[in-house]
């Protein structure tokens, strides 16, 4: 497998088609249009990391968007992670863990570096994140609602973080204000 990292602005139409095919296979439904590789109602990612298999076809993917989030202790730079997917025929083969190792390198150094990785997910997949190095935190969060892009939503869904340039001991307590759409 080859690790590919790219800014969103560097992706061409062929990249979006290939990534959209992977994401539509992993997440069946109307969220991913064939020519667009991000869900219509979520924040568009700033950068992508994916694993390319034979012929360069993406077989595992995540999108990230770095953002300063508000906390009671001050601003923290997180890389919000979303659209994490492994092609159905490759699930259970360790590619998800390999993708997270590629993320670790990106969080520590280079243009995608951030203080922490940050993900919110369904309870059904929280175990995958925990097994691949994420730590569950109990912070409540605030974000703009995905249904209308205006409503402020506060709650506590499964939230996990991983160290980037800062250690887990430095993760703040209290409300995390995402200051926009979730990832």
DRENPAVEX-456654 format. One record per atom (N, C-alpha, C): residue in three letters; chain; x, y, z; residue number from 1. Coordinates in pm, 1 decimal, padded with zeros to 6 digits, m for minus. Each point is the difference from the previous one (the first is absolute). Layout:
 resn chain       c1       c2       c3 resi
  ALA     A        X        Y        Z  NUM
...
! end
This chain:
 resn chain       c1       c2       c3 resi
  UNK     A  00083.1 m00118.0  00000.0    1
  UNK     A m00083.1  00118.0  00000.0    1
  UNK     A  00087.9  00124.7  00000.0    1
  UNK     A m00044.7  00096.9 m00071.8    2
  UNK     A  00069.8  00127.4 m00006.1    2
  UNK     A m00084.8  00104.4  00072.1    2
  UNK     A  00063.7  00079.8  00088.8    3
  UNK     A m00069.0  00107.3  00071.4    3
  UNK     A  00000.2  00124.3 m00087.8    3
  UNK     A m00117.5  00058.8 m00018.5    4
  UNK     A m00014.5  00123.6 m00076.9    4
  UNK     A m00052.7  00106.5  00095.2    4
  UNK     A  00066.0  00114.6  00004.6    5
  UNK     A m00049.3  00114.7  00076.2    5
  UNK     A m00013.8  00115.0 m00098.0    5
  UNK     A m00110.8  00072.2  00009.4    6
  UNK     A m00023.0  00108.1 m00096.3    6
  UNK     A m00090.2  00106.4  00060.4    6
  UNK     A  00029.9  00123.8 m00033.1    7
  UNK     A m00091.6  00109.0  00030.8    7
  UNK     A m00123.4 m00016.2 m00087.1    7
  UNK     A m00112.3  00039.6  00051.6    8
  UNK     A m00125.7 m00007.6 m00075.1    8
  UNK     A  00010.9  00075.4 m00132.4    8
  UNK     A  00065.7  00114.0  00002.1    9
  UNK     A  00010.4  00082.6 m00120.2    9
  UNK     A  00088.0 m00062.8 m00108.1    9
  UNK     A  00079.0 m00101.5  00036.3   10
  UNK     A  00086.2 m00066.0 m00098.2   10
  UNK     A m00068.8 m00118.3 m00068.0   10
  UNK     A m00119.4 m00038.3  00047.7   11
  UNK     A m00069.4 m00113.9 m00059.2   11
  UNK     A m00063.5  00038.4 m00132.6   11
  UNK     A  00011.7 m00088.0 m00096.0   12
  UNK     A m00061.8  00021.0 m00130.5   12
  UNK     A m00128.4 m00080.2 m00012.0   12
  UNK     A m00070.2  00015.8 m00111.4   13
  UNK     A m00124.9 m00073.5 m00021.0   13
  UNK     A  00015.6 m00151.3  00013.5   13
  UNK     A  00109.5 m00056.9 m00049.5   14
  UNK     A  00020.3 m00145.5  00010.2   14
  UNK     A  00015.3 m00042.8  00145.7   14
  UNK     A  00067.9  00083.4  00081.3   15
  UNK     A  00013.8 m00031.5  00142.6   15
  UNK     A m00136.5 m00002.1  00067.6   15
  UNK     A m00081.8  00103.1 m00028.1   16
  UNK     A m00132.7  00006.3  00061.4   16
  UNK     A m00086.6 m00118.6 m00042.1   16
  UNK     A  00008.9 m00040.5 m00125.4   17
  UNK     A m00077.5 m00115.4 m00046.3   17
  UNK     A  00041.6 m00127.4  00073.4   17
  UNK     A  00131.3 m00020.9  00012.1   18
  UNK     A  00049.5 m00121.0  00066.1   18
  UNK     A m00034.3  00000.4  00148.9   18
  UNK     A  00017.3  00113.6  00066.8   19
  UNK     A m00031.9  00007.9  00142.4   19
  UNK     A m00150.2 m00011.4  00023.2   19
  UNK     A m00078.9  00061.9 m00087.2   20
  UNK     A m00144.7 m00009.9  00011.4   20
  UNK     A m00045.5 m00145.3 m00014.0   20
  UNK     A  00059.8 m00074.1 m00091.5   21
  UNK     A m00036.1 m00141.3 m00017.9   21
  UNK     A  00027.5 m00079.1  00128.2   21
  UNK     A  00115.2  00023.9  00062.7   22
  UNK     A  00032.2 m00067.6  00125.1   22
  UNK     A m00100.4  00038.8  00108.7   22
  UNK     A m00027.0  00128.6  00014.4   23
  UNK     A m00088.2  00046.5  00106.7   23
  UNK     A m00144.4 m00044.9 m00021.1   23
  UNK     A m00046.3 m00001.7 m00123.4   24
  UNK     A m00135.5 m00048.4 m00027.4   24
  UNK     A m00011.9 m00149.4  00029.3   24
  UNK     A  00106.4 m00075.9 m00027.5   25
  UNK     A m00002.4 m00144.0  00031.3   25
  UNK     A m00000.5 m00022.2  00151.5   25
  UNK     A  00075.2  00081.8  00072.8   26
  UNK     A  00009.1 m00015.7  00145.3   26
  UNK     A m00121.6  00056.8  00072.8   26
  UNK     A m00058.7  00105.8 m00055.6   27
  UNK     A m00114.0  00068.4  00062.1   27
  UNK     A m00112.7  00010.7 m00101.5   27
  UNK     A m00071.0 m00108.2 m00028.9   28
  UNK     A m00108.2  00006.9 m00098.6   28
  UNK     A m00104.9  00103.1  00041.0   28
  UNK     A m00048.4  00072.1 m00097.4   29
  UNK     A m00100.8  00102.5  00026.1   29
  UNK     A  00025.3  00121.3 m00086.5   29
  UNK     A m00080.2  00101.6  00016.5   30
  UNK     A  00007.4  00116.4 m00087.3   30
  UNK     A  00106.4  00102.2  00037.5   30
  UNK     A  00074.0 m00021.0  00109.0   31
  UNK     A  00093.9  00102.0  00047.1   31
  UNK     A  00112.4  00032.3 m00098.5   31
  UNK     A  00050.2 m00098.4 m00073.8   32
  UNK     A  00114.6  00020.2 m00087.7   32
  UNK     A m00043.9 m00004.2 m00145.3   32
  UNK     A  00011.0  00112.7 m00068.4   33
  UNK     A m00030.4  00004.8 m00142.7   33
  UNK     A  00117.0 m00062.7 m00076.2   33
  UNK     A m00025.0 m00056.8 m00119.9   34
  UNK     A  00107.6 m00066.8 m00074.1   34
  UNK     A  00119.1  00090.7 m00033.0   34
  UNK     A m00023.7  00129.3 m00015.3   35
  UNK     A  00108.7  00090.0 m00040.0   35
  UNK     A  00053.1  00083.1  00116.5   35
  UNK     A m00042.8 m00033.1  00121.9   36
  UNK     A  00037.7  00080.0  00116.0   36
  UNK     A  00035.6 m00094.5  00113.6   36
  UNK     A  00114.3  00021.0  00063.2   37
  UNK     A  00047.7 m00095.8  00099.4   37
  UNK     A m00012.1  00051.8  00142.6   37
  UNK     A m00105.8  00070.9  00029.1   38
  UNK     A m00030.0  00040.3  00136.9   38
  UNK     A m00151.3  00006.7  00014.3   38
  UNK     A m00051.9 m00027.3  00120.4   39
  UNK     A m00144.5  00001.1  00019.0   39
  UNK     A m00055.5  00141.1 m00011.5   39
  UNK     A m00118.1  00009.8 m00054.5   40
  UNK     A m00061.6  00130.5 m00025.6   40
  UNK     A m00023.3  00080.6  00126.5   40
  UNK     A m00031.1 m00064.7  00110.7   41
  UNK     A m00041.4  00074.2  00118.5   41
  UNK     A  00109.6  00015.7  00105.5   41
  UNK     A  00121.9 m00039.4 m00031.1   42
  UNK     A  00108.8  00009.0  00097.3   42
  UNK     A  00106.9  00094.6 m00050.5   42
  UNK     A  00091.3  00037.7  00087.9   43
  UNK     A  00108.8  00089.5 m00037.8   43
  UNK     A  00089.6 m00067.8 m00104.3   43
  UNK     A  00032.9  00072.7 m00104.0   44
  UNK     A  00093.1 m00051.5 m00099.8   44
  UNK     A  00138.0 m00006.3  00063.4   44
  UNK     A  00071.4 m00104.8 m00029.9   45
  UNK     A  00129.9 m00020.3  00063.1   45
  UNK     A  00105.9  00090.8 m00062.7   45
  UNK     A  00104.8  00024.9  00075.4   46
  UNK     A  00112.4  00081.4 m00044.7   46
  UNK     A  00105.5 m00086.1 m00069.5   46
  UNK     A  00010.7 m00123.3  00045.8   47
  UNK     A  00102.2 m00090.4 m00052.2   47
  UNK     A m00051.2 m00143.4  00006.5   47
  UNK     A  00068.1 m00087.5 m00073.5   48
  UNK     A m00037.1 m00142.5 m00004.4   48
  UNK     A  00123.3 m00085.2  00020.5   48
  UNK     A m00021.7 m00112.3  00063.7   49
  UNK     A  00101.8 m00105.2  00009.1   49
  UNK     A m00069.4 m00127.3 m00045.2   49
  UNK     A  00061.4 m00071.4 m00092.8   50
  UNK     A m00057.5 m00128.0 m00039.7   50
  UNK     A  00108.4 m00099.9 m00033.5   50
  UNK     A m00040.9 m00125.4  00002.1   51
  UNK     A  00087.3 m00109.2 m00038.8   51
  UNK     A m00040.8 m00042.9 m00139.8   51
  UNK     A  00095.9 m00003.9 m00089.7   52
  UNK     A m00026.3 m00039.0 m00138.4   52
  UNK     A  00048.9 m00142.1 m00021.1   52
  UNK     A m00087.4 m00081.4 m00056.8   53
  UNK     A  00033.9 m00138.4 m00029.5   53
  UNK     A  00052.5 m00012.9 m00141.7   53
  UNK     A m00014.4 m00118.4 m00055.2   54
  UNK     A  00044.5 m00027.0 m00136.6   54
  UNK     A m00062.1  00099.3 m00097.1   54
  UNK     A  00080.2  00052.8 m00087.4   55
  UNK     A m00048.6  00094.4 m00099.5   55
  UNK     A m00032.4  00137.2  00056.3   55
  UNK     A  00032.2  00023.5  00126.0   56
  UNK     A m00024.3  00130.4  00060.5   56
  UNK     A m00140.6  00020.6  00053.0   56
  UNK     A m00082.8 m00103.7 m00001.6   57
  UNK     A m00138.0  00011.1  00047.3   57
  UNK     A m00003.1  00020.0  00151.4   57
  UNK     A m00072.1  00101.9  00049.0   58
  UNK     A m00010.8  00019.6  00144.9   58
  UNK     A m00076.7 m00115.9  00065.3   58
  UNK     A  00057.1 m00057.1  00107.4   59
  UNK     A m00066.0 m00108.6  00070.7   59
  UNK     A m00028.1  00035.3  00146.2   59
  UNK     A  00059.9  00106.9  00050.0   60
  UNK     A m00027.5  00050.8  00134.3   60
  UNK     A  00020.8  00149.9 m00003.6   60
  UNK     A m00082.0  00073.9  00074.8   61
  UNK     A m00000.2  00145.4 m00012.7   61
  UNK     A m00042.0  00066.8  00130.4   61
  UNK     A  00054.8  00118.4  00023.3   62
  UNK     A m00053.2  00091.3  00100.1   62
  UNK     A  00021.5  00141.8 m00048.3   62
  UNK     A m00090.7  00086.0  00039.6   63
  UNK     A  00014.5  00141.9 m00027.3   63
  UNK     A  00028.9  00070.8  00130.4   63
  UNK     A  00072.4  00110.0 m00009.1   64
  UNK     A  00026.6  00077.1  00120.7   64
  UNK     A m00012.9  00148.2 m00029.4   64
  UNK     A m00034.7  00071.6  00104.1   65
  UNK     A m00014.7  00144.7 m00008.5   65
  UNK     A  00053.3  00057.1  00130.0   65
  UNK     A  00105.3  00078.8 m00009.8   66
  UNK     A  00056.5  00060.6  00119.8   66
  UNK     A m00080.9  00124.9  00036.1   66
  UNK     A m00024.7  00013.4  00129.6   67
  UNK     A m00081.2  00112.9  00045.8   67
  UNK     A  00036.9  00031.4  00144.7   67
  UNK     A  00001.5  00129.3  00032.8   68
  UNK     A  00013.5  00040.9  00138.8   68
  UNK     A m00136.6 m00014.1  00065.6   68
  UNK     A m00007.0 m00085.0  00101.7   69
  UNK     A m00124.5 m00017.6  00072.7   69
  UNK     A  00012.2  00073.7  00132.3   69
  UNK     A m00114.2  00041.8  00051.9   70
  UNK     A m00000.5  00070.3  00127.3   70
  UNK     A m00014.5 m00096.1  00115.7   70
  UNK     A  00075.2  00026.0  00106.8   71
  UNK     A m00010.3 m00077.6  00123.4   71
  UNK     A  00008.3  00098.3  00117.0   71
  UNK     A m00041.0 m00041.2  00120.2   72
  UNK     A  00015.0  00088.8  00115.3   72
  UNK     A  00145.4  00040.9  00026.2   72
  UNK     A  00095.0 m00082.1 m00044.9   73
  UNK     A  00142.1  00028.9  00021.2   73
  UNK     A  00061.3  00080.8 m00113.8   73
  UNK     A m00077.6  00032.6 m00101.9   74
  UNK     A  00051.5  00073.1 m00115.9   74
  UNK     A m00013.2 m00082.2 m00126.9   74
  UNK     A  00049.0  00055.4 m00108.9   75
  UNK     A m00012.4 m00067.5 m00129.7   75
  UNK     A  00096.4 m00116.8 m00012.4   75
  UNK     A m00046.1 m00101.8 m00070.8   76
  UNK     A  00079.9 m00119.4 m00027.4   76
  UNK     A m00013.8 m00030.0 m00149.7   76
  UNK     A  00111.8 m00026.9 m00065.7   77
  UNK     A m00002.1 m00036.1 m00141.6   77
  UNK     A m00022.5 m00150.3 m00013.0   77
  UNK     A m00114.7 m00038.2 m00055.7   78
  UNK     A m00028.5 m00141.5 m00021.3   78
  UNK     A m00006.7 m00029.1 m00149.4   78
  UNK     A  00027.4 m00123.6 m00032.6   79
  UNK     A m00025.7 m00050.8 m00134.1   79
  UNK     A m00124.9 m00084.2  00012.7   79
  UNK     A m00114.0  00057.2 m00039.9   80
  UNK     A m00125.6 m00072.7  00004.6   80
  UNK     A m00001.1 m00103.9 m00110.4   80
  UNK     A m00033.3 m00121.7  00035.2   81
  UNK     A  00006.5 m00111.9 m00091.9   81
  UNK     A m00141.5 m00041.1 m00039.4   81
  UNK     A m00019.0 m00030.5 m00125.3   82
  UNK     A m00129.0 m00048.4 m00047.2   82
  UNK     A  00015.6 m00083.0 m00125.3   82
  UNK     A m00110.6 m00057.0 m00044.3   83
  UNK     A m00003.2 m00081.7 m00121.3   83
  UNK     A  00104.6 m00110.8  00004.4   83
  UNK     A  00013.6 m00061.8  00117.2   84
  UNK     A  00094.0 m00111.2  00016.9   84
  UNK     A m00065.7 m00124.3 m00059.0   84
  UNK     A  00067.9 m00060.7 m00095.8   85
  UNK     A m00059.4 m00114.5 m00069.3   85
  UNK     A  00107.5 m00095.9 m00048.5   85
  UNK     A m00033.7 m00127.5  00003.6   86
  UNK     A  00079.6 m00104.8 m00064.0   86
  UNK     A m00094.3 m00068.6 m00097.6   86
  UNK     A  00047.5 m00023.3 m00120.1   87
  UNK     A m00082.1 m00065.9 m00102.4   87
  UNK     A m00056.0 m00130.2  00056.0   87
  UNK     A m00127.5 m00028.8 m00025.6   88
  UNK     A m00062.7 m00119.4  00057.8   88
  UNK     A  00080.1 m00128.6 m00019.5   88
  UNK     A  00061.2 m00019.6 m00113.0   89
  UNK     A  00077.1 m00121.0 m00024.2   89
  UNK     A  00131.3 m00006.9  00074.9   89
  UNK     A  00039.1  00110.6  00063.7   90
  UNK     A  00127.3  00005.6  00072.7   90
  UNK     A m00018.2  00017.2  00150.4   90
  UNK     A m00123.2  00005.6  00046.3   91
  UNK     A m00024.2  00018.4  00143.0   91
  UNK     A  00048.1 m00122.3  00076.8   91
  UNK     A  00053.5  00025.2  00119.5   92
  UNK     A  00049.5 m00108.7  00084.1   92
  UNK     A  00139.9 m00046.8 m00034.8   92
  UNK     A  00068.8  00073.4 m00087.3   93
  UNK     A  00134.3 m00040.6 m00042.4   93
  UNK     A  00111.1  00084.3  00061.7   93
  UNK     A m00035.0  00092.6  00088.5   94
  UNK     A  00101.3  00085.2  00062.8   94
  UNK     A  00023.2  00132.1 m00069.6   94
  UNK     A m00072.8  00026.4 m00108.3   95
  UNK     A  00021.5  00126.3 m00071.2   95
  UNK     A m00044.6  00121.1  00081.9   95
  UNK     A m00103.3 m00016.3  00083.5   96
  UNK     A m00042.4  00110.3  00086.1   96
  UNK     A  00111.0  00039.8  00096.0   96
  UNK     A  00066.5 m00097.8  00058.9   97
  UNK     A  00112.1  00027.9  00090.9   97
  UNK     A  00116.3  00062.7 m00075.7   97
  UNK     A  00025.6 m00048.1 m00121.7   98
  UNK     A  00107.1  00058.2 m00081.5   98
  UNK     A m00031.4  00145.3 m00033.3   98
  UNK     A m00124.5  00028.9 m00029.3   99
  UNK     A m00042.6  00136.6 m00028.7   99
  UNK     A  00021.8  00090.0  00121.9   99
  UNK     A m00028.9 m00051.0  00119.5  100
  UNK     A  00019.8  00078.9  00122.3  100
  UNK     A  00147.4  00024.2  00027.7  100
  UNK     A  00086.1 m00093.5 m00036.0  101
  UNK     A  00144.6  00023.6  00014.5  101
  UNK     A  00044.9  00111.0 m00094.6  101
  UNK     A m00055.8  00003.5 m00119.5  102
  UNK     A  00031.6  00108.9 m00093.2  102
  UNK     A m00050.1  00132.9  00055.8  102
  UNK     A m00115.3 m00001.5  00064.3  103
  UNK     A m00052.3  00120.8  00063.1  103
  UNK     A  00093.3  00047.4  00110.6  103
  UNK     A  00050.5 m00092.2  00082.4  104
  UNK     A  00090.8  00038.3  00108.4  104
  UNK     A  00118.2  00080.0 m00053.0  104
  UNK     A  00061.4 m00047.4 m00106.8  105
  UNK     A  00113.8  00071.1 m00058.3  105
  UNK     A m00041.3  00139.9 m00046.1  105
  UNK     A m00117.9  00009.8 m00060.8  106
  UNK     A m00047.3  00129.5 m00049.0  106
  UNK     A m00031.6  00095.5  00114.8  106
  UNK     A m00051.8 m00051.2  00111.6  107
  UNK     A m00033.7  00086.0  00114.1  107
  UNK     A  00123.8  00058.3  00067.1  107
  UNK     A  00110.0 m00071.2 m00004.6  108
  UNK     A  00121.9  00044.0  00069.0  108
  UNK     A  00083.1  00097.5 m00082.1  108
  UNK     A  00008.6 m00022.3 m00129.7  109
  UNK     A  00093.6  00076.5 m00082.5  109
  UNK     A m00064.7  00044.0 m00129.8  109
  UNK     A  00055.9  00103.8 m00057.9  110
  UNK     A m00040.4  00041.7 m00133.4  110
  UNK     A m00121.6  00090.2 m00002.4  110
  UNK     A m00053.3  00018.6 m00117.0  111
  UNK     A m00106.0  00099.3 m00018.3  111
  UNK     A m00134.6 m00037.7  00061.8  111
  UNK     A m00022.1 m00126.1  00035.1  112
  UNK     A m00127.5 m00041.5  00059.0  112
  UNK     A  00006.6 m00007.8  00152.0  112
  UNK     A  00113.6  00038.1  00059.9  113
  UNK     A  00021.1 m00015.7  00144.0  113
  UNK     A m00104.3  00077.5  00080.3  113
  UNK     A m00037.4 m00057.7  00114.9  114
  UNK     A m00095.7  00062.1  00091.3  114
  UNK     A  00032.7 m00046.3  00141.9  114
  UNK     A m00058.5  00068.2  00097.7  115
  UNK     A  00022.4 m00038.8  00139.1  115
  UNK     A m00056.6 m00138.5  00028.4  115
  UNK     A m00120.7 m00026.0 m00053.3  116
  UNK     A m00068.6 m00127.0  00023.0  116
  UNK     A m00079.8 m00039.6 m00123.3  116
  UNK     A m00018.6 m00129.9 m00018.4  117
  UNK     A m00102.4 m00049.0 m00089.7  117
  UNK     A m00130.6 m00002.1  00077.8  117
  UNK     A m00112.3  00020.4 m00068.4  118
  UNK     A m00130.0  00009.5  00066.0  118
  UNK     A m00102.1 m00069.6 m00088.0  118
  UNK     A m00077.6 m00090.4  00058.4  119
  UNK     A m00104.9 m00066.4 m00076.8  119
  UNK     A m00122.4 m00019.7  00087.9  119
  UNK     A m00115.9  00016.9 m00061.9  120
  UNK     A m00126.7 m00035.8  00062.1  120
  UNK     A m00061.1 m00106.3 m00089.3  120
  UNK     A m00062.0 m00098.3  00062.6  121
  UNK     A m00047.4 m00113.9 m00078.5  121
  UNK     A m00122.6 m00062.2  00065.4  121
  UNK     A m00054.6 m00097.6 m00068.7  122
  UNK     A m00108.1 m00079.6  00057.7  122
  UNK     A  00060.2 m00097.9  00101.8  122
  UNK     A m00078.7 m00034.6  00098.3  123
  UNK     A  00045.7 m00095.6  00101.7  123
  UNK     A  00044.8 m00131.1 m00064.5  123
  UNK     A m00065.0 m00038.6 m00108.8  124
  UNK     A  00030.2 m00127.0 m00066.8  124
  UNK     A  00143.1 m00006.7 m00053.2  124
  UNK     A  00063.4  00112.7 m00026.9  125
  UNK     A  00136.9 m00002.0 m00053.7  125
  UNK     A  00103.1  00056.2  00097.7  125
  UNK     A m00042.9  00041.4  00118.5  126
  UNK     A  00094.3  00055.3  00098.1  126
  UNK     A  00107.4 m00102.3  00037.3  126
  UNK     A m00034.6 m00127.5  00002.2  127
  UNK     A  00097.5 m00104.1  00032.4  127
  UNK     A  00113.8 m00007.4 m00100.8  127
  UNK     A m00032.1  00019.0 m00128.1  128
  UNK     A  00105.8  00001.6 m00102.0  128
  UNK     A  00100.7  00109.8  00031.9  128
  UNK     A m00049.5  00119.6  00029.7  129
  UNK     A  00090.7  00110.7  00029.1  129
  UNK     A  00083.3 m00028.7  00125.1  129
  UNK     A m00062.6 m00053.7  00103.8  130
  UNK     A  00074.0 m00032.4  00121.9  130
  UNK     A  00109.2 m00103.2 m00028.4  130
  UNK     A m00030.9 m00100.9 m00082.4  131
  UNK     A  00099.7 m00102.9 m00032.2  131
  UNK     A  00114.9  00053.8 m00083.6  131
  UNK     A m00020.9  00111.9 m00068.0  132
  UNK     A  00105.5  00054.2 m00087.2  132
  UNK     A  00066.0  00124.3  00059.1  132
  UNK     A m00008.1  00015.9  00133.1  133
  UNK     A  00079.0  00102.8  00066.0  133
  UNK     A m00071.1  00127.1  00042.4  133
  UNK     A m00130.4  00007.7 m00018.9  134
  UNK     A m00074.6  00117.0  00043.0  134
  UNK     A m00040.1 m00018.6  00145.6  134
  UNK     A m00014.3  00111.1  00072.9  135
  UNK     A m00041.2 m00001.4  00140.0  135
  UNK     A m00133.6  00072.3  00013.0  135
  UNK     A m00094.8 m00067.3  00060.9  136
  UNK     A m00132.6  00059.8  00018.4  136
  UNK     A  00006.8  00106.6  00108.6  136
  UNK     A m00062.9  00114.3 m00026.6  137
  UNK     A m00007.6  00108.6  00097.5  137
  UNK     A m00146.9  00028.6  00029.2  137
  UNK     A m00024.9  00067.5  00111.0  138
  UNK     A m00137.7  00022.8  00043.4  138
  UNK     A m00046.5  00143.9 m00022.4  138
  UNK     A  00076.2  00077.9 m00073.0  139
  UNK     A m00037.9  00139.1 m00022.4  139
  UNK     A m00132.4  00011.7 m00074.5  139
  UNK     A m00088.6  00087.3  00046.3  140
  UNK     A m00114.6  00034.2 m00084.6  140
  UNK     A  00049.3  00086.6 m00115.9  140
  UNK     A m00074.7  00001.6 m00108.5  141
  UNK     A  00040.2  00079.4 m00116.7  141
  UNK     A m00113.6  00090.8 m00045.1  141
  UNK     A  00039.4  00101.8 m00074.7  142
  UNK     A m00094.5  00092.4 m00062.8  142
  UNK     A  00041.3  00013.0 m00146.6  142
  UNK     A m00100.0 m00006.2 m00090.0  143
  UNK     A  00029.1  00018.2 m00142.4  143
  UNK     A m00124.2  00050.2 m00070.8  143
  UNK     A  00018.3  00040.8 m00122.5  144
  UNK     A m00110.9  00041.5 m00084.4  144
  UNK     A m00069.4 m00125.6 m00050.6  144
  UNK     A m00132.4  00001.0  00000.1  145
  UNK     A m00076.6 m00117.0 m00041.9  145
  UNK     A  00013.1 m00028.0 m00148.3  145
  UNK     A  00009.8 m00127.6 m00033.6  146
  UNK     A  00016.7 m00039.4 m00140.2  146
  UNK     A m00129.7  00010.4 m00079.0  146
  UNK     A m00112.7  00000.9  00066.6  147
  UNK     A m00127.9  00005.2 m00073.0  147
  UNK     A m00025.8  00134.4 m00065.0  147
  UNK     A  00033.6  00109.4  00071.4  148
  UNK     A m00030.7  00131.3 m00056.1  148
  UNK     A  00119.7  00094.4 m00004.8  148
  UNK     A  00112.2 m00039.7  00056.9  149
  UNK     A  00119.6  00083.7 m00003.9  149
  UNK     A m00009.2  00123.8  00087.8  149
  UNK     A m00102.6  00009.5  00085.1  150
  UNK     A m00016.7  00118.0  00084.8  150
  UNK     A m00022.6 m00033.6  00146.9  150
  UNK     A m00072.6 m00106.0  00025.2  151
  UNK     A m00035.1 m00036.6  00136.4  151
  UNK     A  00125.7 m00041.6  00076.3  151
  UNK     A  00013.0  00047.4  00122.9  152
  UNK     A  00111.2 m00040.7  00084.6  152
  UNK     A m00042.5 m00125.0  00075.6  152
  UNK     A  00084.3 m00101.4 m00006.5  153
  UNK     A m00028.0 m00129.0  00062.7  153
  UNK     A  00103.4 m00024.1  00109.1  153
  UNK     A m00047.9 m00033.7  00117.7  154
  UNK     A  00089.9 m00038.6  00108.7  154
  UNK     A m00034.7 m00141.1  00041.3  154
  UNK     A  00101.6 m00076.2  00031.8  155
  UNK     A m00025.8 m00136.3  00041.0  155
  UNK     A  00127.2 m00073.3  00033.4  155
  UNK     A m00016.1 m00129.0  00016.3  156
  UNK     A  00114.9 m00082.9  00032.8  156
  UNK     A m00014.1 m00131.6 m00073.5  156
  UNK     A  00054.2 m00004.9 m00119.1  157
  UNK     A  00003.7 m00124.4 m00074.3  157
  UNK     A  00139.9 m00057.2  00015.1  157
  UNK     A  00022.4 m00123.3 m00038.5  158
  UNK     A  00135.6 m00052.9  00015.1  158
  UNK     A  00102.8  00092.2 m00066.2  158
  UNK     A  00092.3  00047.3  00082.2  159
  UNK     A  00106.6  00089.6 m00043.6  159
  UNK     A  00131.7 m00062.9  00040.5  159
  UNK     A  00091.0 m00007.9 m00096.7  160
  UNK     A  00130.5 m00059.4  00026.4  160
  UNK     A  00108.7  00092.9 m00052.5  160
  UNK     A  00115.0 m00001.7  00067.3  161
  UNK     A  00113.4  00082.1 m00041.5  161
  UNK     A  00125.1 m00086.7 m00004.7  161
  UNK     A  00100.0  00049.4 m00070.9  162
  UNK     A  00130.8 m00064.5 m00000.5  162
  UNK     A  00105.5  00108.8 m00003.8  162
  UNK     A  00116.3 m00026.9  00058.2  163
  UNK     A  00101.8  00104.8  00004.9  163
  UNK     A  00054.6  00033.5 m00137.8  163
  UNK     A  00031.4  00125.3 m00015.4  164
  UNK     A  00070.8  00047.7 m00118.6  164
  UNK     A  00128.4  00064.0  00049.7  164
  UNK     A  00001.7  00133.7  00001.0  165
  UNK     A  00117.5  00071.0  00052.4  165
  UNK     A m00004.2  00013.8  00151.6  165
  UNK     A m00113.5 m00032.1  00062.0  166
  UNK     A m00013.3  00008.6  00145.8  166
  UNK     A m00038.8 m00136.8  00055.1  166
  UNK     A  00029.8 m00022.2  00126.5  167
  UNK     A m00029.4 m00128.6  00062.8  167
  UNK     A m00145.4 m00004.5  00045.7  167
  UNK     A m00051.3 m00120.9  00019.0  168
  UNK     A m00136.4 m00016.6  00048.0  168
  UNK     A m00021.6  00065.2  00135.8  168
  UNK     A  00104.8  00008.2  00081.7  169
  UNK     A m00011.2  00064.3  00130.8  169
  UNK     A m00036.0  00148.2 m00013.7  169
  UNK     A  00023.8  00057.3 m00116.2  170
  UNK     A m00029.6  00141.7 m00022.8  170
  UNK     A m00139.5  00024.5 m00056.6  170
  UNK     A m00076.9 m00106.2 m00024.7  171
  UNK     A m00136.4  00017.6 m00051.9  171
  UNK     A m00082.6  00073.4  00105.9  171
  UNK     A m00071.0  00107.9 m00037.3  172
  UNK     A m00072.3  00079.9  00099.4  172
  UNK     A m00130.6 m00064.1  00046.4  172
  UNK     A m00044.2  00043.1  00116.8  173
  UNK     A m00131.3 m00037.9  00051.7  173
  UNK     A m00102.8  00100.9 m00049.3  173
  UNK     A m00127.5 m00036.3  00010.1  174
  UNK     A m00107.5  00093.3 m00027.6  174
  UNK     A m00050.3 m00004.2 m00143.3  174
  UNK     A m00093.5  00090.4 m00028.0  175
  UNK     A m00066.7  00007.9 m00129.3  175
  UNK     A  00098.5  00028.5 m00113.1  175
  UNK     A m00014.1 m00075.6 m00108.8  176
  UNK     A  00078.9  00021.3 m00120.5  176
  UNK     A m00091.6  00063.0 m00103.7  176
  UNK     A  00027.0  00122.9 m00038.8  177
  UNK     A m00079.8  00070.4 m00100.1  177
  UNK     A  00068.1 m00019.4 m00134.2  177
  UNK     A m00063.5 m00078.5 m00088.7  178
  UNK     A  00059.0 m00029.8 m00131.1  178
  UNK     A m00000.6  00121.1 m00092.6  178
  UNK     A m00080.1  00100.1  00030.5  179
  UNK     A m00003.8  00123.1 m00077.5  179
  UNK     A m00032.5 m00024.7 m00146.8  179
  UNK     A m00094.2 m00084.1 m00025.1  180
  UNK     A m00042.3 m00029.3 m00136.6  180
  UNK     A m00062.6 m00137.5 m00006.8  180
  UNK     A m00009.6 m00049.8 m00122.2  181
  UNK     A m00055.8 m00133.8 m00023.7  181
  UNK     A  00093.4 m00107.2  00056.2  181
  UNK     A m00056.1 m00112.4  00041.5  182
  UNK     A  00086.9 m00111.0  00041.1  182
  UNK     A  00065.6 m00062.7 m00123.0  182
  UNK     A  00094.8 m00087.0  00027.7  183
  UNK     A  00071.5 m00066.0 m00108.4  183
  UNK     A m00067.6 m00129.4 m00031.7  183
! end
